[in-house]
Amino acid sequence: MSERALLILGAGTFAVEALEAAELAGRTVAGFVVSSAEFRTTATLEGRPVYVPEDLPFTTDAVECLGGIISTRRRALIETMESRGYAFGTVVHPSATVSPRARVSKGVLIGAGVIVSANTVVGEHVILNRGANVAHDVVLGRLATVGPSAVIAGAVQVGDRAWVGVGAVVRDHISIGAGAVIGAGAVVVKPVAAGTLVTGSPATVVRDGVDGL
């Protein structure tokens, strides 16, 4: 386990969930970071300071970052902190079950009750929200997000920045393209093209030109 304190990126309601997961995993949280003063609606959150990148008092070797924001601002804020030389840690809630045969990359947040099965690859800065169930041999691309209680069956390929909504179900051996969005409760039974929003059961395309994150 890293001895560095964590900075959680974001200062909204989901950031508090990230804080709780980090604390339960034995990590010290030094504060929160928002992208600009425009989004700093409070000076402190849960008793910890809320910073903007320009005002951080920490050297790059003193802290690690963790994405704790469920919005399109997550990508830009992560890239800002990376450009400033900050490293990223990974947090796994103690109630989650992660196979020792899974590969989990930097910057990943795995929430309460999540299951990650054997030979699954969890890419950089992925968020697996409460109760998500990710089966064997799945590949989750960089910055993908899997919502609460979503189920991804075996050997699914999830592209970078794709978004799998709350309670969605994705059938085995299919692909979800980069930036695609799977609506809440959708049942996906065929490949989803990059940059499309699908909803319903079975899921169908309702919009093109989206980017999950």
Contacts in CASP RR format, 6 or more apart in sequence:
PFRMAT RR
TARGET T0000
AUTHOR 0000-0000-0000
METHOD contacts of the structure
MODEL  1
MSERALLILGAGTFAVEALEAAELAGRTVAGFVVSSAEFRTTATLEGRPV
YVPEDLPFTTDAVECLGGIISTRRRALIETMESRGYAFGTVVHPSATVSP
RARVSKGVLIGAGVIVSANTVVGEHVILNRGANVAHDVVLGRLATVGPSA
VIAGAVQVGDRAWVGVGAVVRDHISIGAGAVIGAGAVVVKPVAAGTLVTG
SPATVVRDGVDGL
1 26 0 8 1.000
1 27 0 8 1.000
2 27 0 8 1.000
2 64 0 8 1.000
2 89 0 8 1.000
4 61 0 8 1.000
4 62 0 8 1.000
4 63 0 8 1.000
4 64 0 8 1.000
4 87 0 8 1.000
5 27 0 8 1.000
5 28 0 8 1.000
5 29 0 8 1.000
5 30 0 8 1.000
5 58 0 8 1.000
5 62 0 8 1.000
5 63 0 8 1.000
5 64 0 8 1.000
6 22 0 8 1.000
6 27 0 8 1.000
6 28 0 8 1.000
6 29 0 8 1.000
6 30 0 8 1.000
6 31 0 8 1.000
6 63 0 8 1.000
6 64 0 8 1.000
6 65 0 8 1.000
6 66 0 8 1.000
6 89 0 8 1.000
6 91 0 8 1.000
7 29 0 8 1.000
7 30 0 8 1.000
7 31 0 8 1.000
7 32 0 8 1.000
7 33 0 8 1.000
7 51 0 8 1.000
7 56 0 8 1.000
7 58 0 8 1.000
7 63 0 8 1.000
7 64 0 8 1.000
7 65 0 8 1.000
7 66 0 8 1.000
7 81 0 8 1.000
7 86 0 8 1.000
8 15 0 8 1.000
8 18 0 8 1.000
8 19 0 8 1.000
8 22 0 8 1.000
8 29 0 8 1.000
8 31 0 8 1.000
8 32 0 8 1.000
8 33 0 8 1.000
8 65 0 8 1.000
8 66 0 8 1.000
8 67 0 8 1.000
8 68 0 8 1.000
9 15 0 8 1.000
9 32 0 8 1.000
9 33 0 8 1.000
9 34 0 8 1.000
9 65 0 8 1.000
9 66 0 8 1.000
9 67 0 8 1.000
9 68 0 8 1.000
9 69 0 8 1.000
9 74 0 8 1.000
9 77 0 8 1.000
9 78 0 8 1.000
9 81 0 8 1.000
10 32 0 8 1.000
10 33 0 8 1.000
10 34 0 8 1.000
10 39 0 8 1.000
10 67 0 8 1.000
10 68 0 8 1.000
10 69 0 8 1.000
10 73 0 8 1.000
10 74 0 8 1.000
10 77 0 8 1.000
11 32 0 8 1.000
11 33 0 8 1.000
11 34 0 8 1.000
11 39 0 8 1.000
11 40 0 8 1.000
11 41 0 8 1.000
11 42 0 8 1.000
11 45 0 8 1.000
11 50 0 8 1.000
12 45 0 8 1.000
12 69 0 8 1.000
14 68 0 8 1.000
14 69 0 8 1.000
14 70 0 8 1.000
15 32 0 8 1.000
15 45 0 8 1.000
15 68 0 8 1.000
15 69 0 8 1.000
16 45 0 8 1.000
16 46 0 8 1.000
17 68 0 8 1.000
17 111 0 8 1.000
17 130 0 8 1.000
18 66 0 8 1.000
18 67 0 8 1.000
18 68 0 8 1.000
18 91 0 8 1.000
18 109 0 8 1.000
19 29 0 8 1.000
19 46 0 8 1.000
19 48 0 8 1.000
21 91 0 8 1.000
21 92 0 8 1.000
21 93 0 8 1.000
21 109 0 8 1.000
21 110 0 8 1.000
21 111 0 8 1.000
21 112 0 8 1.000
22 29 0 8 1.000
22 66 0 8 1.000
22 91 0 8 1.000
23 29 0 8 1.000
24 93 0 8 1.000
24 94 0 8 1.000
25 91 0 8 1.000
25 92 0 8 1.000
25 93 0 8 1.000
25 94 0 8 1.000
27 91 0 8 1.000
29 48 0 8 1.000
30 48 0 8 1.000
30 58 0 8 1.000
30 63 0 8 1.000
31 45 0 8 1.000
31 48 0 8 1.000
31 49 0 8 1.000
31 50 0 8 1.000
31 51 0 8 1.000
32 45 0 8 1.000
32 48 0 8 1.000
32 49 0 8 1.000
32 50 0 8 1.000
32 51 0 8 1.000
33 50 0 8 1.000
33 51 0 8 1.000
33 52 0 8 1.000
33 53 0 8 1.000
33 56 0 8 1.000
33 65 0 8 1.000
33 77 0 8 1.000
33 81 0 8 1.000
34 40 0 8 1.000
34 50 0 8 1.000
34 51 0 8 1.000
34 52 0 8 1.000
34 77 0 8 1.000
35 52 0 8 1.000
35 53 0 8 1.000
35 73 0 8 1.000
35 76 0 8 1.000
35 77 0 8 1.000
35 80 0 8 1.000
36 52 0 8 1.000
37 52 0 8 1.000
39 73 0 8 1.000
40 50 0 8 1.000
40 52 0 8 1.000
42 50 0 8 1.000
43 49 0 8 1.000
43 50 0 8 1.000
44 50 0 8 1.000
51 57 0 8 1.000
53 80 0 8 1.000
53 81 0 8 1.000
53 84 0 8 1.000
60 84 0 8 1.000
60 85 0 8 1.000
60 86 0 8 1.000
60 87 0 8 1.000
63 86 0 8 1.000
64 86 0 8 1.000
64 87 0 8 1.000
64 88 0 8 1.000
64 89 0 8 1.000
65 78 0 8 1.000
65 81 0 8 1.000
65 86 0 8 1.000
65 87 0 8 1.000
65 88 0 8 1.000
65 89 0 8 1.000
65 107 0 8 1.000
66 88 0 8 1.000
66 89 0 8 1.000
66 90 0 8 1.000
66 91 0 8 1.000
66 107 0 8 1.000
66 109 0 8 1.000
67 74 0 8 1.000
67 77 0 8 1.000
67 78 0 8 1.000
67 88 0 8 1.000
67 107 0 8 1.000
67 109 0 8 1.000
67 125 0 8 1.000
67 127 0 8 1.000
68 74 0 8 1.000
68 109 0 8 1.000
68 127 0 8 1.000
69 77 0 8 1.000
70 127 0 8 1.000
70 129 0 8 1.000
70 145 0 8 1.000
72 211 0 8 1.000
72 212 0 8 1.000
72 213 0 8 1.000
74 125 0 8 1.000
74 143 0 8 1.000
74 213 0 8 1.000
75 143 0 8 1.000
75 161 0 8 1.000
75 213 0 8 1.000
78 88 0 8 1.000
78 125 0 8 1.000
78 143 0 8 1.000
81 88 0 8 1.000
82 88 0 8 1.000
87 106 0 8 1.000
88 106 0 8 1.000
88 107 0 8 1.000
88 124 0 8 1.000
88 125 0 8 1.000
89 106 0 8 1.000
89 107 0 8 1.000
90 104 0 8 1.000
90 105 0 8 1.000
90 106 0 8 1.000
90 107 0 8 1.000
90 108 0 8 1.000
90 109 0 8 1.000
90 110 0 8 1.000
91 108 0 8 1.000
91 109 0 8 1.000
91 110 0 8 1.000
92 98 0 8 1.000
92 104 0 8 1.000
92 108 0 8 1.000
92 110 0 8 1.000
92 111 0 8 1.000
93 110 0 8 1.000
93 111 0 8 1.000
93 112 0 8 1.000
93 113 0 8 1.000
93 114 0 8 1.000
95 111 0 8 1.000
95 112 0 8 1.000
95 113 0 8 1.000
96 110 0 8 1.000
96 111 0 8 1.000
96 112 0 8 1.000
96 113 0 8 1.000
96 114 0 8 1.000
96 115 0 8 1.000
96 116 0 8 1.000
96 128 0 8 1.000
97 113 0 8 1.000
97 114 0 8 1.000
97 115 0 8 1.000
97 116 0 8 1.000
98 104 0 8 1.000
98 110 0 8 1.000
98 114 0 8 1.000
98 116 0 8 1.000
99 116 0 8 1.000
99 117 0 8 1.000
99 118 0 8 1.000
99 119 0 8 1.000
99 120 0 8 1.000
99 136 0 8 1.000
101 118 0 8 1.000
101 119 0 8 1.000
102 116 0 8 1.000
102 117 0 8 1.000
102 118 0 8 1.000
102 119 0 8 1.000
102 120 0 8 1.000
102 121 0 8 1.000
102 122 0 8 1.000
103 120 0 8 1.000
103 121 0 8 1.000
103 122 0 8 1.000
104 110 0 8 1.000
104 116 0 8 1.000
104 122 0 8 1.000
104 123 0 8 1.000
105 121 0 8 1.000
105 122 0 8 1.000
105 123 0 8 1.000
105 124 0 8 1.000
105 125 0 8 1.000
105 126 0 8 1.000
106 124 0 8 1.000
106 125 0 8 1.000
107 124 0 8 1.000
107 125 0 8 1.000
107 126 0 8 1.000
108 122 0 8 1.000
108 123 0 8 1.000
108 124 0 8 1.000
108 125 0 8 1.000
108 126 0 8 1.000
108 127 0 8 1.000
108 128 0 8 1.000
109 126 0 8 1.000
109 127 0 8 1.000
109 128 0 8 1.000
110 116 0 8 1.000
110 122 0 8 1.000
110 128 0 8 1.000
111 128 0 8 1.000
111 129 0 8 1.000
111 130 0 8 1.000
111 131 0 8 1.000
111 132 0 8 1.000
112 130 0 8 1.000
112 131 0 8 1.000
113 130 0 8 1.000
113 131 0 8 1.000
114 128 0 8 1.000
114 129 0 8 1.000
114 130 0 8 1.000
114 131 0 8 1.000
114 132 0 8 1.000
114 133 0 8 1.000
114 134 0 8 1.000
115 131 0 8 1.000
115 132 0 8 1.000
115 133 0 8 1.000
115 134 0 8 1.000
116 122 0 8 1.000
116 128 0 8 1.000
116 134 0 8 1.000
117 134 0 8 1.000
117 135 0 8 1.000
117 136 0 8 1.000
117 138 0 8 1.000
117 154 0 8 1.000
118 136 0 8 1.000
118 137 0 8 1.000
119 136 0 8 1.000
119 137 0 8 1.000
120 134 0 8 1.000
120 135 0 8 1.000
120 136 0 8 1.000
120 137 0 8 1.000
120 138 0 8 1.000
120 139 0 8 1.000
120 140 0 8 1.000
121 138 0 8 1.000
121 139 0 8 1.000
121 140 0 8 1.000
121 141 0 8 1.000
122 128 0 8 1.000
122 134 0 8 1.000
122 140 0 8 1.000
123 139 0 8 1.000
123 140 0 8 1.000
123 141 0 8 1.000
123 142 0 8 1.000
123 144 0 8 1.000
124 141 0 8 1.000
124 142 0 8 1.000
124 143 0 8 1.000
125 142 0 8 1.000
125 143 0 8 1.000
126 140 0 8 1.000
126 141 0 8 1.000
126 142 0 8 1.000
126 143 0 8 1.000
126 144 0 8 1.000
126 145 0 8 1.000
126 146 0 8 1.000
127 144 0 8 1.000
127 145 0 8 1.000
127 146 0 8 1.000
127 147 0 8 1.000
128 134 0 8 1.000
128 140 0 8 1.000
128 146 0 8 1.000
128 147 0 8 1.000
129 145 0 8 1.000
129 146 0 8 1.000
129 147 0 8 1.000
129 148 0 8 1.000
129 150 0 8 1.000
130 147 0 8 1.000
130 148 0 8 1.000
130 149 0 8 1.000
131 148 0 8 1.000
131 149 0 8 1.000
132 146 0 8 1.000
132 147 0 8 1.000
132 148 0 8 1.000
132 149 0 8 1.000
132 150 0 8 1.000
132 151 0 8 1.000
132 152 0 8 1.000
133 149 0 8 1.000
133 150 0 8 1.000
133 151 0 8 1.000
133 152 0 8 1.000
134 140 0 8 1.000
134 146 0 8 1.000
134 152 0 8 1.000
135 151 0 8 1.000
135 152 0 8 1.000
135 153 0 8 1.000
135 154 0 8 1.000
135 155 0 8 1.000
135 156 0 8 1.000
135 172 0 8 1.000
136 154 0 8 1.000
136 155 0 8 1.000
137 154 0 8 1.000
137 155 0 8 1.000
138 152 0 8 1.000
138 154 0 8 1.000
138 155 0 8 1.000
138 156 0 8 1.000
138 157 0 8 1.000
138 158 0 8 1.000
139 156 0 8 1.000
139 157 0 8 1.000
139 158 0 8 1.000
139 159 0 8 1.000
140 146 0 8 1.000
140 158 0 8 1.000
140 159 0 8 1.000
141 158 0 8 1.000
141 159 0 8 1.000
141 160 0 8 1.000
141 161 0 8 1.000
141 162 0 8 1.000
142 160 0 8 1.000
142 161 0 8 1.000
143 160 0 8 1.000
143 161 0 8 1.000
143 213 0 8 1.000
144 158 0 8 1.000
144 159 0 8 1.000
144 160 0 8 1.000
144 161 0 8 1.000
144 162 0 8 1.000
144 163 0 8 1.000
144 164 0 8 1.000
144 213 0 8 1.000
145 162 0 8 1.000
145 163 0 8 1.000
145 164 0 8 1.000
145 165 0 8 1.000
145 212 0 8 1.000
145 213 0 8 1.000
146 152 0 8 1.000
146 158 0 8 1.000
146 164 0 8 1.000
146 165 0 8 1.000
147 164 0 8 1.000
147 165 0 8 1.000
147 166 0 8 1.000
147 167 0 8 1.000
147 168 0 8 1.000
148 166 0 8 1.000
148 167 0 8 1.000
149 166 0 8 1.000
149 167 0 8 1.000
150 164 0 8 1.000
150 165 0 8 1.000
150 166 0 8 1.000
150 167 0 8 1.000
150 168 0 8 1.000
150 169 0 8 1.000
150 170 0 8 1.000
150 182 0 8 1.000
151 167 0 8 1.000
151 168 0 8 1.000
151 169 0 8 1.000
151 170 0 8 1.000
152 158 0 8 1.000
152 164 0 8 1.000
152 170 0 8 1.000
153 169 0 8 1.000
153 170 0 8 1.000
153 171 0 8 1.000
153 172 0 8 1.000
153 173 0 8 1.000
154 172 0 8 1.000
154 173 0 8 1.000
155 172 0 8 1.000
155 173 0 8 1.000
156 170 0 8 1.000
156 171 0 8 1.000
156 172 0 8 1.000
156 173 0 8 1.000
156 174 0 8 1.000
156 175 0 8 1.000
156 176 0 8 1.000
157 174 0 8 1.000
157 175 0 8 1.000
157 176 0 8 1.000
157 177 0 8 1.000
158 164 0 8 1.000
158 170 0 8 1.000
158 175 0 8 1.000
158 176 0 8 1.000
158 177 0 8 1.000
159 175 0 8 1.000
159 176 0 8 1.000
159 177 0 8 1.000
159 178 0 8 1.000
159 179 0 8 1.000
159 180 0 8 1.000
159 194 0 8 1.000
160 178 0 8 1.000
160 179 0 8 1.000
161 178 0 8 1.000
161 179 0 8 1.000
161 211 0 8 1.000
161 212 0 8 1.000
161 213 0 8 1.000
162 176 0 8 1.000
162 177 0 8 1.000
162 178 0 8 1.000
162 179 0 8 1.000
162 180 0 8 1.000
162 181 0 8 1.000
162 182 0 8 1.000
162 212 0 8 1.000
163 179 0 8 1.000
163 180 0 8 1.000
163 181 0 8 1.000
163 182 0 8 1.000
163 183 0 8 1.000
163 212 0 8 1.000
163 213 0 8 1.000
164 170 0 8 1.000
164 176 0 8 1.000
164 182 0 8 1.000
164 183 0 8 1.000
165 181 0 8 1.000
165 182 0 8 1.000
165 183 0 8 1.000
165 184 0 8 1.000
165 185 0 8 1.000
165 186 0 8 1.000
166 184 0 8 1.000
166 185 0 8 1.000
167 184 0 8 1.000
167 185 0 8 1.000
168 182 0 8 1.000
168 183 0 8 1.000
168 184 0 8 1.000
168 185 0 8 1.000
168 186 0 8 1.000
168 187 0 8 1.000
168 188 0 8 1.000
169 185 0 8 1.000
169 186 0 8 1.000
169 187 0 8 1.000
169 188 0 8 1.000
170 176 0 8 1.000
170 182 0 8 1.000
170 188 0 8 1.000
171 187 0 8 1.000
171 188 0 8 1.000
171 189 0 8 1.000
171 190 0 8 1.000
174 188 0 8 1.000
174 189 0 8 1.000
174 190 0 8 1.000
174 191 0 8 1.000
174 192 0 8 1.000
175 191 0 8 1.000
175 192 0 8 1.000
176 182 0 8 1.000
176 188 0 8 1.000
176 191 0 8 1.000
176 192 0 8 1.000
177 191 0 8 1.000
177 192 0 8 1.000
177 193 0 8 1.000
177 194 0 8 1.000
177 195 0 8 1.000
178 194 0 8 1.000
178 195 0 8 1.000
179 194 0 8 1.000
179 195 0 8 1.000
179 210 0 8 1.000
179 211 0 8 1.000
179 212 0 8 1.000
179 213 0 8 1.000
180 192 0 8 1.000
180 193 0 8 1.000
180 194 0 8 1.000
180 195 0 8 1.000
180 196 0 8 1.000
180 197 0 8 1.000
180 198 0 8 1.000
180 210 0 8 1.000
180 212 0 8 1.000
181 195 0 8 1.000
181 196 0 8 1.000
181 197 0 8 1.000
181 198 0 8 1.000
181 210 0 8 1.000
181 212 0 8 1.000
182 188 0 8 1.000
182 192 0 8 1.000
182 198 0 8 1.000
182 199 0 8 1.000
182 203 0 8 1.000
183 197 0 8 1.000
183 198 0 8 1.000
183 199 0 8 1.000
183 200 0 8 1.000
183 203 0 8 1.000
184 199 0 8 1.000
185 199 0 8 1.000
185 200 0 8 1.000
185 201 0 8 1.000
186 198 0 8 1.000
186 199 0 8 1.000
186 200 0 8 1.000
186 201 0 8 1.000
186 203 0 8 1.000
187 200 0 8 1.000
187 201 0 8 1.000
187 202 0 8 1.000
187 203 0 8 1.000
188 198 0 8 1.000
188 202 0 8 1.000
188 203 0 8 1.000
189 202 0 8 1.000
189 203 0 8 1.000
190 202 0 8 1.000
192 198 0 8 1.000
192 203 0 8 1.000
192 205 0 8 1.000
193 205 0 8 1.000
195 208 0 8 1.000
195 209 0 8 1.000
195 210 0 8 1.000
195 211 0 8 1.000
195 212 0 8 1.000
196 205 0 8 1.000
196 207 0 8 1.000
196 208 0 8 1.000
196 209 0 8 1.000
196 210 0 8 1.000
197 205 0 8 1.000
197 206 0 8 1.000
197 207 0 8 1.000
197 208 0 8 1.000
197 210 0 8 1.000
198 204 0 8 1.000
198 205 0 8 1.000
198 206 0 8 1.000
199 206 0 8 1.000
END
